[in-house]
């Protein structure tokens, strides 16, 4: 039984269509966050197909009560799966039984009694609801007619576009088409073009097409823009009333060189032996009122989405880059969390208040890193008035980091790709993002402010939005432990639970090893996904009982939401009626924010995969050294130092006959006993790239072009 569980577990990790798990936190500041949108479709009354006898549920031995209802997940090869609530495993739908269902459709299935294989088979008996309304893809015209090929790699069907419905589209255009006819036994998909995004070779159109495929709005509605026009462009005297005036405090922002929206600033000074650290966050709620068109749209978007060539902001630019941005040398309204930190790095007192600040310097990570890490004299001279403060900040950040590590907080130092584009929008290079001392310093300060605010409102039992990361599933941790033993890594586990401290110790064992990034990702995938919740359930990854997102209201809706609650509390207007109101709306805020965060991660990942594939398509035949990041029965995944990942298909391993070992997760040569293991270093050559499907194929360097079919077996016989 244990082996079977382990097999299923790794099938999720290393399936051919596997997804990279996002880091458990995309940075406490809500920086770049690194499923396709299926709008609810039409209800169908299609004919029922009779099938074979219902099957028995293999998991619990119970016979399904007749037909079952679930969502269809298609595969490009024609077959698919249906997820049914209450069943641990999906039902397998052979190609001949898919009944013209499309990815995401709500269907009714009949489990089949004579199922073969590890999963229960079923046939789709009726399509209850179509998920697909629009298709984003590439327009093609032939002598026989015209059609749209979807960007969705799971969708094998093309959409026929009749004459008069093409809106002037030309060969190679990226378009959006609306479905007018769903497939049946006689006809295929049909539709009409509603929007032409541009030609596939036009700058940025490739990324725009993916954005549209995920149903993401790139423009703000008219009522939102009209409301934005009424918002002032500067802070007036009346706006400063009843706020703590911190404009004389030396305050700075530290962000990326290309950043335009600055929603956090910091200040520091000493009182006796203690440090007074101020984290000042843009007061977005001063301009975005609850229930206004701006607020409704912000909740709908949930988060800003960051791509290599553009940003889809949560708020219009006038706010995100203007009045809400803590720009240098201008008055800005803020919510400040001012913390007193003792020499051991412990917060011994704090104050949360409405404030007005004026940033003295707009600083960048590279600039601060040059001062703190390289002691660059020119840079120090340029910022002489704040240099001593930066040294003090560095010292406090180290105190905070040591304290956080002692309690067991887990740091996943995963390599992050930085894609460089030319003026044509083409990827010219992929390098690892350099996360220096200043990045980690700001991260520590934002984490501390988030923890402090969560501590305040959780202890007072006020309705709030928390960022939670629940304990890992015991079964997944057990399977992870078994796998890590193959690398000589030990994990201490008490009964069915594991503590953050134990995970932290395990990661220290692999520090500096070539397979360190792989083990980190493997560990991340065994964790639960962080999400927003109305209950303060703690954060496993941070080993913290209290945590929320307070520091990025320009680009995350949960932060904006809790700012409203905090301000009502500070103004003593948080009465019984208001408490009841927040209790009623916050569950939806949490659900919507978590959903939009996941969508943002998915679409950012797809764009990154596209640009990586585009880059590698210009390097066919080049040889790289990578690490085996996944092993399956159909081949091995290899990750390069640039974070590019590709597949070495088992058919390309022509020097031997390879078999997949479920126990050790490796491919083993039958005759030469060569092993391909997780974490092994390997030299690969770029063999093929499909930019449209965003896939990269490698071959092992120096592998024979054709397999020798006359090798002698262990018994001395020839095989052919």
Order of alpha helices (4+ residues) and beta strands (2+ residues): alpha-beta-beta-beta-beta-beta-beta-beta-beta-beta-beta-alpha-alpha-beta-beta-beta-beta-alpha-beta-beta-beta-beta-beta-alpha-alpha-alpha-beta-beta-alpha-beta-alpha-alpha-alpha-beta-alpha-alpha-beta-beta-beta-beta-beta-beta-beta-beta
